[in-house]
C-alpha cells in the first residue's frame, strides 16, 4: 500500500485546459474563436501549462473542426503557453499531412506545440465517409500511422517522402484514449498518454494500469507521463456552480439523444428535461466531473489525484457565460497554486 504522505498534492502537478470551442446558443463560430483566444490569454497569465483543442465534425455546438488552424490562431495570440490537439483524429488524415501541419506550427511557434493523436473519428459514420471517402481502414492501421508520423519528424537521409517542414523537429506526440488500447500502445512506444475521463470514465483506472505496466522508456520519454481530463465547474458557492453545471448536463443529454444543438444557457433545474434513465446515463458519463465552491472542488480534485496519481490534469469547463467560465478557471489556478480553497 502506498504511503499517503508520498502521494501527490494538487499543488504538485500542472493543470491544463481542454477547450472544445463551444458555439453558444444564438452565437456564431466567429464569436467562439474570440472567446477561445481570450480564455487562452488568461490561461497563459494564470499559469496553465497547455491549451488543447479537439477535432470534432458535424456538431452544431463545437467549432474546432479545423483544429490545426485554430492551434495556430491561439499560438499566434499567446506567447508562452503550450498549444496543441486533444486530439487530431488520425483516421481522418494522411499521416504526412498531419506531420506537415504540425511541422509548420512548430516552425512558427517553436517549443510550444503538442500533437495529441486519437484513434476515433470524432464524428458519426456518415460524416466519417465524407471526410475520408471510404472506411476501408481498420484499427490495426493506427499503430502504423502513428509510427509513420514519428518517422516524418525524424531525420532520415534515405527517405523518399519527407515532411517539409516537419523533418528534424521535436514535436511531442501524445496518444489519447478512452480505453486500454491507446494506453498499451503509448506504453510500448514510450509516449505520453492522456485519458478522456471527462466523457469515458469507465476504463480510466484500467487504462492507467495498462499504461504503467507496459511503459518502455524511449528516446523521447524516459519516465512515463499520464494525464487525465476531467470536467470542472467551480464558482463562489456550491449553489452557483450547480446552476452553471446544468449547461454541462444539457450538453451530454444531447449527446446520448443524438441531437445537435448549440451550447445552452443554464436552467434552474434539470427536472422535466431528462427522464430517470437519461439522468443516470449522463451522470455515469460525467463521473469525473467536479462541481462546487473552491473548497468542494479542491477536495474532489485531490481525491481524484489520490485515486489516479496522474502527472497532470486537463480541465474542460462547459460553462455558458464567458465571465463565469473565466472565473472558474481563475479559481482553479489559485487552487493549483495553493492560494484558494
VOPAGU-2260 file (C-alpha; in pm, 1 decimal, decimal comma):
REM VOPAGU-2260
SITE   aa  ch    i         X         Y         Z
SITE  UNK   A    0       0,0       0,0       0,0
SITE  UNK   A    1     139,9     337,6     -98,4
SITE  UNK   A    2     209,3     576,2     185,6
SITE  UNK   A    3     -38,1     861,2     169,8
SITE  UNK   A    4     239,0    1102,9     264,3
SITE  UNK   A    5     411,4    1021,5     -66,7
SITE  UNK   A    6     105,9    1093,5    -276,2
SITE  UNK   A    7      88,4    1396,6    -498,9
SITE  UNK   A    8     -90,1    1712,8    -395,4
SITE  UNK   A    9    -288,8    1928,8    -634,2
SITE  UNK   A   10     -19,8    2194,2    -592,5
SITE  UNK   A   11     244,5    1946,0    -714,4
SITE  UNK   A   12     112,5    1890,2   -1065,3
SITE  UNK   A   13      35,1    2114,8   -1363,6
SITE  UNK   A   14    -316,5    2196,2   -1475,0
SITE  UNK   A   15    -408,0    2238,9   -1839,5
SITE  UNK   A   16    -717,7    2328,9   -2040,4
SITE  UNK   A   17    -920,0    2140,6   -2299,6
SITE  UNK   A   18   -1130,8    2386,1   -2499,2
SITE  UNK   A   19   -1399,4    2233,4   -2720,3
SITE  UNK   A   20   -1458,3    2582,2   -2865,5
SITE  UNK   A   21   -1832,6    2570,9   -2796,3
SITE  UNK   A   22   -2078,5    2764,0   -3010,3
SITE  UNK   A   23   -2328,2    2926,1   -2776,4
SITE  UNK   A   24   -2698,2    2936,3   -2847,4
SITE  UNK   A   25   -2765,5    3231,2   -3077,6
SITE  UNK   A   26   -2395,2    3291,0   -3143,8
SITE  UNK   A   27   -2157,6    3204,6   -3428,7
SITE  UNK   A   28   -1828,9    3021,3   -3468,4
SITE  UNK   A   29   -1659,9    3361,1   -3508,2
SITE  UNK   A   30   -1782,8    3453,4   -3159,9
SITE  UNK   A   31   -1640,6    3125,6   -3027,5
SITE  UNK   A   32   -1297,4    3195,6   -3172,8
SITE  UNK   A   33   -1283,9    3532,3   -2996,6
SITE  UNK   A   34   -1366,9    3381,3   -2658,1
SITE  UNK   A   35   -1119,8    3097,7   -2716,8
SITE  UNK   A   36    -836,3    3345,7   -2771,5
SITE  UNK   A   37    -943,3    3543,8   -2465,1
SITE  UNK   A   38    -952,6    3231,1   -2249,6
SITE  UNK   A   39    -612,7    3117,3   -2377,3
SITE  UNK   A   40    -459,2    3455,9   -2298,1
SITE  UNK   A   41    -599,4    3443,4   -1944,7
SITE  UNK   A   42    -485,8    3081,8   -1905,2
SITE  UNK   A   43    -133,1    3182,0   -2000,8
SITE  UNK   A   44    -128,2    3459,8   -1740,7
SITE  UNK   A   45    -269,8    3227,7   -1476,1
SITE  UNK   A   46      -5,2    2961,8   -1526,5
SITE  UNK   A   47    -187,0    2677,7   -1701,2
SITE  UNK   A   48      63,4    2452,4   -1876,4
SITE  UNK   A   49    -107,7    2376,1   -2205,9
SITE  UNK   A   50    -415,9    2465,7   -2405,3
SITE  UNK   A   51    -558,1    2193,3   -2625,3
SITE  UNK   A   52    -844,5    2184,1   -2873,1
SITE  UNK   A   53   -1016,4    1871,4   -3003,5
SITE  UNK   A   54   -1119,7    1771,7   -3352,0
SITE  UNK   A   55   -1495,2    1724,5   -3393,1
SITE  UNK   A   56   -1705,2    1729,2   -3708,2
SITE  UNK   A   57   -2070,8    1786,5   -3792,6
SITE  UNK   A   58   -2154,7    1909,0   -3442,1
SITE  UNK   A   59   -2364,6    2222,7   -3417,9
SITE  UNK   A   60   -2219,4    2321,4   -3082,0
SITE  UNK   A   61   -1846,5    2268,4   -3145,3
SITE  UNK   A   62   -1633,2    2492,3   -3369,7
SITE  UNK   A   63   -1298,6    2310,9   -3354,8
SITE  UNK   A   64   -1324,4    2106,2   -3675,4
SITE  UNK   A   65   -1020,1    2270,9   -3839,1
SITE  UNK   A   66    -807,6    2200,7   -3533,6
SITE  UNK   A   67    -461,4    2280,9   -3669,1
SITE  UNK   A   68    -579,1    2621,3   -3794,7
SITE  UNK   A   69    -718,5    2706,4   -3452,0
SITE  UNK   A   70    -396,9    2591,5   -3283,7
SITE  UNK   A   71    -207,0    2838,1   -3499,8
SITE  UNK   A   72    -456,6    3112,7   -3421,5
SITE  UNK   A   73    -428,5    3058,9   -3045,6
SITE  UNK   A   74     -49,5    3019,3   -3053,0
SITE  UNK   A   75     -23,4    3340,0   -3255,9
SITE  UNK   A   76    -220,1    3530,3   -2992,1
SITE  UNK   A   77     -22,9    3394,8   -2694,8
SITE  UNK   A   78     347,8    3379,6   -2618,1
SITE  UNK   A   79     440,6    3102,0   -2372,5
SITE  UNK   A   80     160,2    2850,8   -2313,4
SITE  UNK   A   81     185,0    2520,2   -2498,7
SITE  UNK   A   82     -89,7    2479,8   -2758,8
SITE  UNK   A   83    -197,6    2155,5   -2917,6
SITE  UNK   A   84    -451,6    1899,3   -3022,2
SITE  UNK   A   85    -652,9    1690,7   -2783,8
SITE  UNK   A   86    -661,4    1549,1   -3034,8
SITE  UNK   A   87    -620,7    1516,1   -3405,3
SITE  UNK   A   88    -832,4    1217,0   -3509,0
SITE  UNK   A   89    -581,3    1023,6   -3713,8
SITE  UNK   A   90    -825,4     808,2   -3916,2
SITE  UNK   A   91    -943,3    1129,6   -4084,3
SITE  UNK   A   92    -599,1    1234,4   -4210,5
SITE  UNK   A   93    -299,5    1113,2   -4404,9
SITE  UNK   A   94      -2,9    1091,8   -4164,4
SITE  UNK   A   95     211,4    1304,5   -4398,2
SITE  UNK   A   96     -43,5    1588,1   -4390,2
SITE  UNK   A   97     -51,2    1579,9   -4009,2
SITE  UNK   A   98     329,0    1588,5   -3993,1
SITE  UNK   A   99     342,1    1881,4   -4236,9
SITE  UNK   A  100      75,5    2077,3   -4049,7
SITE  UNK   A  101     237,6    2031,4   -3710,6
SITE  UNK   A  102     582,6    2081,3   -3856,4
SITE  UNK   A  103     455,8    2414,7   -3985,3
SITE  UNK   A  104     308,5    2502,7   -3645,4
SITE  UNK   A  105     630,9    2406,0   -3466,1
SITE  UNK   A  106     831,5    2617,5   -3712,5
SITE  UNK   A  107     608,0    2916,7   -3645,8
SITE  UNK   A  108     586,1    2869,1   -3267,4
SITE  UNK   A  109     895,8    2668,6   -3166,9
SITE  UNK   A  110     885,0    2473,5   -2844,2
SITE  UNK   A  111     513,3    2532,9   -2788,0
SITE  UNK   A  112     323,9    2278,3   -2999,3
SITE  UNK   A  113     180,1    1942,5   -2885,2
SITE  UNK   A  114      44,3    1677,7   -3120,3
SITE  UNK   A  115    -217,0    1469,4   -2943,7
SITE  UNK   A  116    -344,8    1185,0   -3161,4
SITE  UNK   A  117    -670,0     995,0   -3126,2
SITE  UNK   A  118    -794,8     673,7   -3283,9
SITE  UNK   A  119   -1166,7     762,1   -3302,1
SITE  UNK   A  120   -1313,2     958,2   -3594,9
SITE  UNK   A  121   -1461,0    1231,1   -3374,1
SITE  UNK   A  122   -1793,4    1212,1   -3555,2
SITE  UNK   A  123   -2062,3     980,8   -3693,2
SITE  UNK   A  124   -2012,6     720,9   -3966,2
SITE  UNK   A  125   -2175,6     926,0   -4242,0
SITE  UNK   A  126   -1950,0    1222,9   -4167,1
SITE  UNK   A  127   -1650,8     990,2   -4148,6
SITE  UNK   A  128   -1732,1     885,5   -4503,1
SITE  UNK   A  129   -1749,9    1249,4   -4610,3
SITE  UNK   A  130   -1409,6    1312,9   -4452,1
SITE  UNK   A  131   -1230,6    1007,9   -4589,0
SITE  UNK   A  132   -1438,9     897,9   -4889,9
SITE  UNK   A  133   -1402,8     539,4   -4772,9
SITE  UNK   A  134   -1387,0     347,9   -4446,6
SITE  UNK   A  135   -1152,8      70,1   -4551,5
SITE  UNK   A  136    -901,2     149,6   -4279,7
SITE  UNK   A  137    -901,7     -60,8   -3964,2
SITE  UNK   A  138    -795,5     -31,2   -3603,3
SITE  UNK   A  139    -477,3    -216,7   -3695,7
SITE  UNK   A  140    -372,4      77,1   -3915,8
SITE  UNK   A  141    -345,2     312,1   -3616,7
SITE  UNK   A  142      -8,2     197,6   -3473,4
SITE  UNK   A  143     147,3     206,1   -3819,7
SITE  UNK   A  144       9,2     554,0   -3887,6
SITE  UNK   A  145     138,1     682,8   -3553,2
SITE  UNK   A  146     482,3     547,2   -3631,7
SITE  UNK   A  147     466,9     695,2   -3980,8
SITE  UNK   A  148     408,8    1042,0   -3832,4
SITE  UNK   A  149     701,2     993,3   -3594,8
SITE  UNK   A  150     920,8     884,9   -3884,9
SITE  UNK   A  151     838,8    1206,5   -4071,6
SITE  UNK   A  152     968,1    1408,7   -3774,9
SITE  UNK   A  153    1291,3    1206,8   -3768,6
SITE  UNK   A  154    1592,0    1277,4   -3988,3
SITE  UNK   A  155    1634,5    1004,5   -4246,7
SITE  UNK   A  156    1862,7    1089,5   -4542,7
SITE  UNK   A  157    1734,2     781,6   -4725,7
SITE  UNK   A  158    1365,0     874,9   -4700,2
SITE  UNK   A  159    1197,3     921,3   -5035,0
SITE  UNK   A  160     899,7    1102,8   -4880,4
SITE  UNK   A  161     979,6    1384,1   -4637,3
SITE  UNK   A  162     769,5    1622,3   -4430,8
SITE  UNK   A  163     882,2    1974,8   -4515,0
SITE  UNK   A  164     851,5    2140,8   -4269,6
SITE  UNK   A  165     848,5    1869,2   -4007,7
SITE  UNK   A  166    1166,5    1669,3   -4058,7
SITE  UNK   A  167    1407,5    1708,2   -3767,3
SITE  UNK   A  168    1160,7    1897,3   -3546,7
SITE  UNK   A  169    1080,9    1792,8   -3192,1
SITE  UNK   A  170     703,0    1791,2   -3177,7
SITE  UNK   A  171     585,6    1593,0   -2872,8
SITE  UNK   A  172     346,4    1318,4   -2982,1
SITE  UNK   A  173      81,7    1218,9   -2726,9
SITE  UNK   A  174    -151,6     923,7   -2757,5
SITE  UNK   A  175    -506,3     987,5   -2641,2
SITE  UNK   A  176    -756,9     726,4   -2541,6
SITE  UNK   A  177   -1080,5     626,1   -2374,5
SITE  UNK   A  178    -993,7     255,3   -2346,7
SITE  UNK   A  179    -693,0      35,6   -2274,8
SITE  UNK   A  180    -593,6      13,3   -2643,7
SITE  UNK   A  181    -421,9     351,2   -2665,4
SITE  UNK   A  182    -276,3     305,6   -2319,0
SITE  UNK   A  183     -90,7      -9,5   -2419,8
SITE  UNK   A  184      34,3     144,3   -2743,7
SITE  UNK   A  185     154,7     458,8   -2564,4
SITE  UNK   A  186     337,0     241,7   -2312,0
SITE  UNK   A  187     501,4      23,9   -2576,1
SITE  UNK   A  188     616,0     326,5   -2776,0
SITE  UNK   A  189     729,5     521,3   -2469,6
SITE  UNK   A  190     498,1     814,4   -2537,2
SITE  UNK   A  191     297,9    1037,0   -2300,9
SITE  UNK   A  192     -63,8     930,2   -2257,5
SITE  UNK   A  193    -383,8    1128,0   -2199,3
SITE  UNK   A  194    -711,3     964,0   -2096,4
SITE  UNK   A  195   -1054,2    1108,0   -2178,0
SITE  UNK   A  196   -1212,5    1057,0   -1836,7
SITE  UNK   A  197   -1423,5    1369,6   -1891,7
SITE  UNK   A  198   -1663,9    1163,3   -2102,8
SITE  UNK   A  199   -1548,6     798,0   -2078,4
SITE  UNK   A  200   -1472,7     731,2   -1711,6
SITE  UNK   A  201   -1530,1     356,4   -1700,6
SITE  UNK   A  202   -1187,6     246,8   -1824,3
SITE  UNK   A  203    -975,0     513,1   -1656,6
SITE  UNK   A  204    -812,7     300,2   -1388,1
SITE  UNK   A  205    -765,4       1,3   -1616,1
SITE  UNK   A  206    -605,1     220,7   -1883,9
SITE  UNK   A  207    -366,6     384,0   -1637,6
SITE  UNK   A  208    -269,0      40,2   -1505,6
SITE  UNK   A  209    -203,7     -91,8   -1856,6
SITE  UNK   A  210      -1,2     218,8   -1947,0
SITE  UNK   A  211     214,9     192,7   -1637,4
SITE  UNK   A  212     272,8    -179,5   -1676,0
SITE  UNK   A  213     351,8    -164,9   -2048,0
SITE  UNK   A  214     566,2     150,9   -2046,5
SITE  UNK   A  215     907,3     119,4   -2210,0
SITE  UNK   A  216    1149,0     415,0   -2187,5
SITE  UNK   A  217    1212,5     577,7   -2524,9
SITE  UNK   A  218    1430,2     844,3   -2677,9
SITE  UNK   A  219    1155,4    1099,2   -2609,0
SITE  UNK   A  220    1039,7     986,9   -2264,8
SITE  UNK   A  221    1249,5     815,3   -2000,2
SITE  UNK   A  222     971,2     800,5   -1741,8
SITE  UNK   A  223     601,1     751,8   -1808,4
SITE  UNK   A  224     375,4    1056,1   -1811,1
SITE  UNK   A  225      -0,5    1022,0   -1770,3
SITE  UNK   A  226    -262,1    1293,3   -1794,2
SITE  UNK   A  227    -636,9    1266,2   -1730,7
SITE  UNK   A  228    -907,4    1506,3   -1842,5
SITE  UNK   A  229   -1199,4    1595,6   -1615,8
SITE  UNK   A  230   -1490,4    1838,5   -1618,1
SITE  UNK   A  231   -1480,7    2116,1   -1361,0
SITE  UNK   A  232   -1737,3    2384,1   -1283,0
SITE  UNK   A  233   -1630,3    2595,1    -987,4
SITE  UNK   A  234   -1794,2    2913,7    -860,1
SITE  UNK   A  235   -1802,2    3110,3    -536,6
SITE  UNK   A  236   -2072,2    2882,4    -390,4
SITE  UNK   A  237   -2189,7    2526,4    -441,3
SITE  UNK   A  238   -2533,0    2656,3    -540,1
SITE  UNK   A  239   -2399,0    2881,9    -813,3
SITE  UNK   A  240   -2173,2    2610,9    -951,4
SITE  UNK   A  241   -2458,0    2357,8    -957,3
SITE  UNK   A  242   -2666,8    2608,0   -1151,6
SITE  UNK   A  243   -2389,3    2666,0   -1405,1
SITE  UNK   A  244   -2337,7    2290,4   -1439,7
SITE  UNK   A  245   -2683,4    2240,6   -1591,5
SITE  UNK   A  246   -2524,3    2353,0   -1920,5
SITE  UNK   A  247   -2285,2    2057,9   -1891,9
SITE  UNK   A  248   -2570,9    1817,9   -1820,5
SITE  UNK   A  249   -2772,2    1950,2   -2114,3
SITE  UNK   A  250   -2473,4    1911,6   -2347,8
SITE  UNK   A  251   -2427,2    1545,1   -2254,8
SITE  UNK   A  252   -2801,5    1485,6   -2266,3
SITE  UNK   A  253   -2787,2    1594,5   -2628,9
SITE  UNK   A  254   -2500,2    1350,2   -2686,0
SITE  UNK   A  255   -2694,3    1048,6   -2562,1
SITE  UNK   A  256   -3005,8    1160,8   -2751,6
SITE  UNK   A  257   -2806,4    1219,7   -3069,4
SITE  UNK   A  258   -2946,1    1570,7   -3102,5
SITE  UNK   A  259   -2732,3    1851,1   -3242,2
SITE  UNK   A  260   -2767,9    2175,6   -3050,8
SITE  UNK   A  261   -2556,6    2475,3   -2968,5
SITE  UNK   A  262   -2448,1    2517,0   -2606,9
SITE  UNK   A  263   -2749,2    2610,3   -2395,1
SITE  UNK   A  264   -2765,9    2857,8   -2104,3
SITE  UNK   A  265   -2808,0    2715,9   -1753,3
SITE  UNK   A  266   -3152,0    2638,6   -1614,2
SITE  UNK   A  267   -3294,7    2638,7   -1263,8
SITE  UNK   A  268   -3347,6    2263,7   -1267,8
SITE  UNK   A  269   -3297,8    1966,1   -1496,8
SITE  UNK   A  270   -3619,2    1810,9   -1365,9
SITE  UNK   A  271   -3854,4    1760,8   -1655,9
SITE  UNK   A  272   -3572,4    1794,5   -1909,4
SITE  UNK   A  273   -3446,5    1438,4   -1867,0
SITE  UNK   A  274   -3605,7    1114,7   -1754,9
SITE  UNK   A  275   -3456,2     883,4   -1492,8
SITE  UNK   A  276   -3271,2     668,9   -1745,9
SITE  UNK   A  277   -3122,5     971,2   -1923,6
SITE  UNK   A  278   -3016,5    1124,7   -1594,1
SITE  UNK   A  279   -2844,6     802,2   -1492,9
SITE  UNK   A  280   -2659,2     774,1   -1823,1
SITE  UNK   A  281   -2547,1    1137,5   -1820,4
SITE  UNK   A  282   -2422,2    1116,3   -1463,0
SITE  UNK   A  283   -2236,7     793,2   -1544,0
SITE  UNK   A  284   -2057,4     967,9   -1831,4
SITE  UNK   A  285   -1981,2    1261,3   -1602,9
SITE  UNK   A  286   -1846,9    1058,4   -1312,6
SITE  UNK   A  287   -1527,2    1260,6   -1313,4
SITE  UNK   A  288   -1692,4    1599,9   -1307,9
SITE  UNK   A  289   -1623,9    1823,1   -1011,5
SITE  UNK   A  290   -1874,3    2095,0    -934,0
SITE  UNK   A  291   -1896,8    2337,3    -644,5
SITE  UNK   A  292   -1724,3    2603,0    -439,4
SITE  UNK   A  293   -1344,0    2627,1    -423,7
SITE  UNK   A  294   -1339,7    2413,1    -107,8
SITE  UNK   A  295   -1564,3    2145,2    -259,9
SITE  UNK   A  296   -1373,3    2125,8    -587,6
SITE  UNK   A  297   -1035,5    2122,7    -415,2
SITE  UNK   A  298   -1140,3    1822,9    -206,3
SITE  UNK   A  299   -1288,6    1638,9    -504,8
SITE  UNK   A  300    -989,3    1701,2    -730,6
SITE  UNK   A  301    -746,0    1597,7    -458,5
SITE  UNK   A  302    -944,7    1277,1    -411,2
SITE  UNK   A  303    -922,8    1215,6    -787,1
SITE  UNK   A  304    -547,8    1270,8    -774,5
SITE  UNK   A  305    -519,6    1035,4    -476,6
SITE  UNK   A  306    -703,1     768,5    -679,6
SITE  UNK   A  307    -512,9     807,0   -1003,1
SITE  UNK   A  308    -172,4     961,2    -920,0
SITE  UNK   A  309    -164,8    1115,4   -1267,4
SITE  UNK   A  310     113,1    1356,1   -1359,0
SITE  UNK   A  311    -114,8    1627,0   -1496,8
SITE  UNK   A  312    -484,8    1710,8   -1500,5
SITE  UNK   A  313    -655,3    1868,5   -1801,0
SITE  UNK   A  314    -980,6    2050,6   -1736,7
SITE  UNK   A  315   -1282,6    2107,0   -1958,7
SITE  UNK   A  316   -1537,1    2364,5   -1842,7
SITE  UNK   A  317   -1878,4    2354,5   -2010,7
SITE  UNK   A  318   -1989,8    2694,6   -1882,3
SITE  UNK   A  319   -2220,4    2911,0   -2091,1
SITE  UNK   A  320   -2128,5    3257,8   -1964,5
SITE  UNK   A  321   -1776,2    3356,1   -2063,2
SITE  UNK   A  322   -1715,6    3562,5   -1749,5
SITE  UNK   A  323   -1826,2    3270,3   -1531,7
SITE  UNK   A  324   -1602,8    3038,1   -1731,8
SITE  UNK   A  325   -1304,2    3265,9   -1679,6
SITE  UNK   A  326   -1384,9    3290,2   -1309,3
SITE  UNK   A  327   -1395,8    2910,7   -1282,1
SITE  UNK   A  328   -1051,2    2875,6   -1439,4
SITE  UNK   A  329    -910,0    3156,7   -1225,7
SITE  UNK   A  330   -1024,8    2980,2    -910,1
SITE  UNK   A  331    -869,4    2658,5   -1041,5
SITE  UNK   A  332    -537,3    2828,5   -1099,7
SITE  UNK   A  333    -549,6    2963,8    -744,0
SITE  UNK   A  334    -624,2    2614,1    -611,9
SITE  UNK   A  335    -325,1    2475,9    -801,4
SITE  UNK   A  336    -103,7    2748,5    -654,7
SITE  UNK   A  337    -242,1    2687,3    -307,2
SITE  UNK   A  338    -391,2    3036,7    -277,4
SITE  UNK   A  339    -760,9    2937,7    -270,3
SITE  UNK   A  340    -989,1    2683,1    -108,1
